[in-house]
Amino acid sequence: MSEKRIYLSSPHMGGGEQKYIQEAFDTNWIAPLGKNVDELENICAKFVGKGYGAATVSGTSAIHLALKLCGLSEGDTVICSDFTFMGSCDGVMYEKATPVFVGSEKDTLNMSPEHLDSALKAAKKKGKLPKAIIIVDLYGTAADYDKLLPVADSYGVPVIEDAAEAFGGSYKGKKLGGFGKYSILSFNGNKIITASGGGMLLTGDKADADKAKFWSTQSREKAVWYEHREVGYNYRLSNICAGIARGQMEVLEKRVAQKKAIHARYAEAFKSSALHIFMPPRGDSNYWLSVGVIDKSSKVKFTDIIDALAARNIESRPLWKPMHLQPLFAGCEYYGDGLEEDAFSRGICLPSDTKMTEEEQMRVIETVKGALGE
Ligand SMILES: *Cc1c(COP(=O)(O)O)cnc(C)c1O
C-alpha cells in the first residue's frame, strides 16, 4: 500500500462553511447573488481596508475587470510581473492588448522597481504609456510598494495589485490587497482559503465596484426588459461558493499561522543544506507556499527532488515559469536580468498544506534530503 498522499496546498475547511451553505439552501438563494455574496464582499473589503468588493468566479476574471476599469482596449499595453502564474496576464490577452514583462528584484523575486522604471521610461520615449501595471505579491510576500508605487505614480499609470497568493499577509501594518488602485484576491482551491473557486475585485471607489458588478452580470441596463449597451460577462460568484469562502474567512488568520509554522520547520531543517529556503524579507508573508532553491554548486536538479517526492506520494511543484519564456509571449518585451529564470531553473515549491502533520512534514524533509544526498 502506498503512503498517504501529502498535498502542496489543498482546501482545508474550518467547520463554519456548511452553516452558510445551509442558509443559502434554506432561503433557496442557489444563485450568483444573495446574502453570502454580499457578506463576503463586506468582510473581505473590511479585512483588507479597501472599501468595496465585487465577488467573481475567479481571480483571473477579477483581473480582467480591473483592467477594464483602467480603460484597457485593443492595441494597448500593460506592464505585468514576469515571475507569476498565467492568471495574472490572461486579462490582457482577452482585450487583445500586449503585455510588457518586468523582471524580479533579488530578495523576494517580486517585481523590481528599477526594471519597472526602465520599462516605463522606454514606453514614455515611444510615446505610449501602459494602461496599467499588474504587480504580484509572489508566494505570499509583499512587493516593494515603497518604491514601486512612486515610480508608477510618477508616470501616472494605475497599479493593479494581484494578491491572489498573498491574502492574509501584510506590509507595514497594511493588509496585502490594500496597495493597488484595484486589487484582486483568488479563492481557488489551492490558495490559502478557498470558495472551491472564486475571486474578488477590491477598490476604494463605490462607482468602480458597481461598474464591475454590472459588467459581471452581463451588462444588463436598468430596464424592465433586457437592455444592453455594452459587452458583458457572466463573472459573478455563486451564493453557494461565497458561503464556503465566508466560512473560510473565520480561519484565515489561523491558516496564516499554520503556514508560518510549516515554513519555520523547513527553514530549521534545511539550515545547513544545499536547499536554501527562501526567507520572505519584507513585511508579514502569509507563507502560502514554502519555496526552496538548490545551491548552484549542487548537481541535483529540481526535477530529481520532485521525482523523489512523487515516489513517496508527495506533491511538489516547480516555481512559476517566467512569462517571457512562455511560447504564448514569444516576442513580447522583457525588462530584467534573468533572476527569475535562474530561480525557475533551481527552485521547488515544497508541500505547504495546512492539513499536513509534523510527522508528514518530516517525511517530506527526509525525502528531500535523501534526494540531495544529505
Ligand atoms: C491563482 C492566481 C491567479 C488566478 O486566480 P484564479 O482564481 O485561479 O483565477 C492570479 N494570479 C496569481 C499570481 C495567482 O497565483
The ligand as an SDF file (V2000), in Angstrom:
LIG
                    3D

 15 15  0  0  0  0  0  0  0  0999 V2000
   -4.0240   31.8260   -8.6060 C   0  0  0  0  0  0  0  0  0  0  0  0
   -3.5180   33.0590   -9.1910 C   0  0  0  0  0  0  0  0  0  0  0  0
   -4.3130   33.8630  -10.0470 C   0  0  0  0  0  0  0  0  0  0  0  0
   -5.6300   33.4280  -10.6050 C   0  0  0  0  0  0  0  0  0  0  0  0
   -6.6000   33.1140   -9.7300 O   0  0  0  0  0  0  0  0  0  0  0  0
   -7.7910   32.1260  -10.1720 P   0  0  0  0  0  0  0  0  0  0  0  0
   -8.7750   32.3230   -9.0790 O   0  0  0  0  0  0  0  0  0  0  0  0
   -7.2030   30.7480  -10.2160 O   0  0  0  0  0  0  0  0  0  0  0  0
   -8.3090   32.5800  -11.4920 O   0  0  0  0  0  0  0  0  0  0  0  0
   -3.8080   35.0530  -10.4820 C   0  0  0  0  0  0  0  0  0  0  0  0
   -2.5900   35.4690  -10.1480 N   0  0  0  0  0  0  0  0  0  0  0  0
   -1.7770   34.7360   -9.3600 C   0  0  0  0  0  0  0  0  0  0  0  0
   -0.4470   35.2800   -9.0160 C   0  0  0  0  0  0  0  0  0  0  0  0
   -2.2050   33.5030   -8.8850 C   0  0  0  0  0  0  0  0  0  0  0  0
   -1.3760   32.7530   -8.1430 O   0  0  0  0  0  0  0  0  0  0  0  0
  1  2  1  0
  2  3  1  0
  2 14  2  0
  3  4  1  0
  3 10  2  0
  4  5  1  0
  5  6  1  0
  6  7  2  0
  6  8  1  0
  6  9  1  0
 10 11  1  0
 11 12  2  0
 12 13  1  0
 12 14  1  0
 14 15  1  0
M  END
$$$$
